[in-house]
Amino acid sequence: MQLKHIHTLLISTFVFVSCSETNTNNNEDSMEPTPDEWQLVWSDEFDGDVVDDQKWNKLLWRPGWVNNELQAYTAETNNIFIENGNLVLQALYQPGYTGTDYQGNTYTTDYTSGRLNTDEKSEWTYGRYEIRAKLPDGRGSWPAIWMLGSSISTIGWPACGEIDIMEHVGFDEGIIHASIHTTDYNHNLGTQKSGSITIPTVTDSFHVYTLEWTPNYLNFMVDDTPYHFVYNDSEDDPNKWPFDENAYIILNVAVGGDWGGAQGVDNGAMPMQMLIDYVRVYEASDQHNDIDVTFQVNMSEELVSGTGVRLSGGSIGAGQPGGIAMEDIDGDGIWSVTLSLPKGSVHTYKYRNGYFPDSWESGWENVPFECSSDEYNNRQIIVTKTDTILPAICFSSCTDCD
């Protein structure tokens, strides 16, 4: 949510964006990790009477500080409190409320709310993050569960990196969004990598919002159903992947703003509450292992672009057209790349002749119907429990070249 306005989800013929709870990026094999794969290293179960100040900072921001949001963030006990074993972040309509922000500036506002973070208290690189939450309803609400790179104070946004584990806007109830923002991939450029899933009961019941973060990928889930996947295609460029450094957790409920307030605010829906049952952070144990999958395409019958061949589109593309670079190591026309992927995960993709980071046009293979998996004629891989080398197939074919 840092410096963010209305999201534009880039959905095209080649983008896989799930739109229901039973989406095609769900596998019958559970994505839930075994207890031995992840070790709990930090948590807050919110079982006490007050918010633990050893774990959380309460932000004091005046209205309009980011995103043209209407609320002031306060430390008032009617904006941030513990009730029935849940953290409550509560947005209120309070006409004429006056306060002072962390810089000493006084303000007057009609809306107040709560925002917490773990900055300089607890920060992490990689891991599994689980947040069980029930979201507010009402037009104008904009709850978020997210992370910012700890380097924001020195290099700024978006260079520090932002990972949005969950965002929801009240005028579009039931649609859960996940995104990343970096120097090269961000909403200001229209290049952020975003995905969404429909969960009709997000404001009626609790759901677990999960991020798995490794050096190779970011995997976003709701109730262990994966719906957005971002692979590290950076080739060691921090402008594309700044996610090898510490980041901290942020929880907040905004009111209005560029995205949340796009259809106004329903004051009659106040108070707007996000309830959080727990926040849990795990690190990978020695038992955790991803699966190496080698993708291969035979380009011997094609005039290969001077910019090479890419693995792109589908869920692998994460909503952007550029794709992951492949190599013809032996000069035999077989282009390949090996990705480290979660076991049991499902991915859709195509091969693309050329690198087109700013365009969905040109270079795509035409996958025959008999080996495509969806309405966009993407290929599909279901990752097994062992390392896999896929057979080399001819570009735009189901078999190898004759």
N, C-alpha and C positions, 0 to 999 in steps of 0.2 A: 504493500500500500504506500510505500514511500514515493512522494511526488508523483502520484498516479492519477490519470484522468480516465475517461471511459475506455474500457478495454475493447479492442477490435480483435475478435477471434478470427484468424485467417483460415477459413474453411473453404476448401476447393475440391475439385475432383480427386485430388491426390492426398487429401488430408483425412486421417481417421480421427474423428471426434465422437466419443460415445454420447448417446442421447437417451439412454434409459438404464435402469438398474440391471437389466439383463442384456448387457452389451456384448459385442463379439470379441471384446478384449478380456473376457472372463473365461477362466479355465476351470474344468471340473475339479482338477487337483488344487487343493487349497494352497493359497499363497501365504498362509499364516506360518511364521517360522516355528521350528521346534524350539523347546526351551533351551537347548544346548547351543543354539546358533547365536543368540543375542544375550548379553548380560546387562542387567539393569544397573545404571551408574548414577542416575539422578531421577528424582520424582517429587511431585507434590500431589498428595491425595486430598488436600483441603479438608482434613478431618479436625482441624483446630477451630478456635473461635474467631480468629482474626487472620488476615493475610500475613504470611511469613516474610518479614522485611529482610531476612537474611537471604531470601531467594528471589524476591521481586522488588523492582523499582516501580513506584507510582508516578506516572508522568503528569506534569502540570503544564498544559499547553493552552494558549488562548485560541479562540475560534479562528478558522481560516489559516492555521499554521501550515497545513499541507492539504492539497487536493480541494481547496475551497470548501472544506467541511464546515458545518455550522456549529458543531458542539465545541465546548471547552472541555478539556480533560482535567479532572480534579482528583484530589485524594479524599473527597467527602465519603462518609460511610454510607450514604445513600446511592453512590455511584459504584463503589467497590466494597464488597463485603462477602462473608461466608455465611451460607444458610443451608441447613440440612445436608451437610457434607459436600456442598458445591461452592465453587467460586462463582460469584454473581458480578458481572459487569453490566451495569444498568444505565441506559440512556433515559434522560428525563426532559420533559418540557417544563422549563422554569423561566417564564418571561421576566426579563429585567434582572436576571442573576448577575452579580458582579463578583469578580475574583482577580487574582494576581497570578501570572504565569511564573515559570522558573527563572525568567530573566528579570523579574520585578515589574513587568508591565501590567497595568490594570486593564480590565476589559469588562464589557457588558454583553451578555448573550441571552438567548432564549432557550438554549439547549446545553445540558451537561452530560458527561459520560465518563467511562473509566478506561484506562489503558495501562497495561503492565508490561515490563520487559525484564530480561535477566542480564542486561548489559553490565559488564564488569563484575558480575556476581557468579554467573555460570555461562560458559561459552564452549562450543564444541566444533570439531571438524569430523564429518562423517557420522554414521550411526543411524539408528531407527528411532523415530519420534512418533509417539502416540498421544493423541489428545481426544478424550471422550467429551463431547459437547452437545448441547441442545441450543439451537440458534433462535434469535428473535424473529418475530414476523412483523409485518407492517411496512408500508411503503416509506422509503427514506432510510431504513436501517441498512447498515453496511458492516457486518461483523467480519473479522479476519483473524486467522491464526497463521503466523508467518515468521520468517527469519531474515535478519539483515547481517551482512558481513561486519565483523567488529572493526574493520578498517574504515568504516564510513566517516569517522571523525578526522581521518587523515587524508583519504583519497576521494571521499564523497560518493554520492550515488549518481549513476548506477555502477561505477567501477568496483564498488565494494561487493556487489552481488546481492540479489534479493531472491528469496524462495518463498512463494506464497503457497502454503500447505492447504489452506481453505479460504475462499472468499465467497460471499453470498450477498446479493442485493435484494431488498424486500420487494421491489416491483417485479422481480423475476423469480418468484418463490420456488424453491426446490431444485434450482440449478446451482451445483457446486463447481467452483472454478479453482484450478491450480495453474500457476505461472512461474516463470523465472524472468528476471530482468538483469541484464549485464550491459557493458558498454556497447556491444554490438547487437544484443538482443534486448530491446526495451520498447515500451509503448510510445515513447517520443518518436522513434523511428518506424513504428508499426511492425516491429520485428520480434516482439516478445514471444516466447514459446509457451502457449497456453492450451489447456484442455478442459473439458467439462463433463459432468455426469448428472443425470436427473435422479434425485432422491426425494420423492414427494413428501416424506415425513420429517424433513430436517428441522422444522419448527415445532413438531409435535412430540418428538422423542429424541433420545440420545443416539449419536453415531460416533464411531471412532475414525478420526482423520489421521492418516498415517503417511509419513515420509520415510523412505529408505534412501540414504545418501551414501554413496561410495565414491572412490576416485573416478569411477567409470560412468556412473549414471545417477539420476534422481528418479525415484519411482513413487508415484502418488497413488494412494488408495483410500477408499471409504469402506469401512467394515471389511477390510482385507480384499476388496474388489479393486483391482488396478484399473485406472482410467486415464492416466497421463504418464508418459515416460520420456525422459530427456537423456539422450546419450551424450557423453563427452566427445564432441566432434572438433575440439578446439585446436588440436595439433600443438598443444602447449601455449596457446595464445590466451592470456588472462582476460583479454577483452571479450572472449567468448565464454570462458570458463574460469571465473574467479573463486570457484568452490573447493579450493584446496586449503582454505584458511578458516579460522574460527568464525562462527556466527552465533547470534543470540536469538532467543525466542521472544516474540511479541504477541500479546493478546489484546484485542480492542474491539469496541463497538463504536463506529462512526455514525454520524447523522448527516444525511444529505451529502454534499460534495459533488464533484464532477461526475462520478459514476453512480454512487448511492442515491443522489438527489436528482437524477436525470428525469424522473417523473414526479418530483416534489416530495414533500414529507407529510405523512398522515399524523397529525398531532393527536388524533383520537386513538392511535395505536400505542401511545405511551402508557406506562413505561415499556421500553424495549429491553429485554434481558437476554444475555448469553450466559448459559449455565455451563460450567466446566467441572466435570466430575474428577478428572485427573489429568496430569501432564507427566509422561514417562519418557525417559531418554535411555536408550540402550547403545552399547558398543558391540561390534562384531566380535564373537569369540573365535577361538581356533577352529571350532566346528563349522563356522560359516564359510561356505564356498559358493562362488558363482560358477557358471558353466561357460566355457569357451566355445563359441560357435563360429565356424569359418564359412563365410558366404563366398561363392564362386560364380562368375559368369564368363562365358566364352564369347569374346568380341572379335573372333577371327574373321567373321563375315561382315563386320561393320567398319566404317571409316571412323576411327576413334578420335574424339575431340582432343585438341591440344591441351585442354584443361582436365583430361582424364575421365574416369568413370566413377560414379558415386552410387552408394546405397542410400536411397532416399524415399520420400513419400510415406504413406501409411502412418502407423504409429511410430515407426522408427524416425520419421521426419520431424515429429513433435511440433507440427503446425508451421514449419518453415521449409522452403524449397531447396536449400543448399545441399544438404546430405553429408554423408560420411565418405571420406576419400578411400578409394580402393587402389591396389597396386598390381601391375603386371611384373612380378618379380623376375620371371625367367624369360620374358620377352616372347612367350609362346601364345599370346592372345588371351590367356586365362587371367582375369583380374580377380583379386580376392581381398578380403579383410576379415580379421578375427575380432569379434566382440565378446566381452565378458558380460553375461546376462543372467538374471535371476532364474533359478531352476523352476520349471513349471509355468513360466511366463509365456505369453502369447504376443507375437509381434507381426505386423503387416508391413509390406515394403514393396518397392520396385527398384530395378536398376535404371540408372540414368546416364546417358552418354553426354558428358560435359558437366561443368560446374556453373550453375545458374542461381546464385544466392539471392537474387532479387526478382526472380521471375518463375512463374509456374508453367511457362510455355517452353516447348522444345526439349528434345533429348530423351523423353520418356520412352521406355519400351512398351509395346502393346502386348500385354500378357494374355494368352489364349484363355478362353472361358474355362476349359477343363482343368487348368491348374491355377485359377484365381480363386480368391476366398470371399470376396465381397462385391458390393455394387460398383466399386471403383476399380475392379479387376486388379487388386493388389495380390501379391503372393503372401503366404503366411508361414510362420515357423512357430511350432510349439516346442519350447526348450525342454529337453529331457533332463535326466539326472547325471548324465555323463557328457564329457566334451564331444563335440560333433563337428564333422567336416561335411558340409552339404556337397552333393555332386555338382560339378560344373555343368551348367545348362546354357544353351545358346540364348543370346539376347532376344527377347520377344518370343521365346519358345518354352515348351514344357520339357524338352529333352536336350541332350548335347547336340552340337552341330554335326551334320553328316560329314 
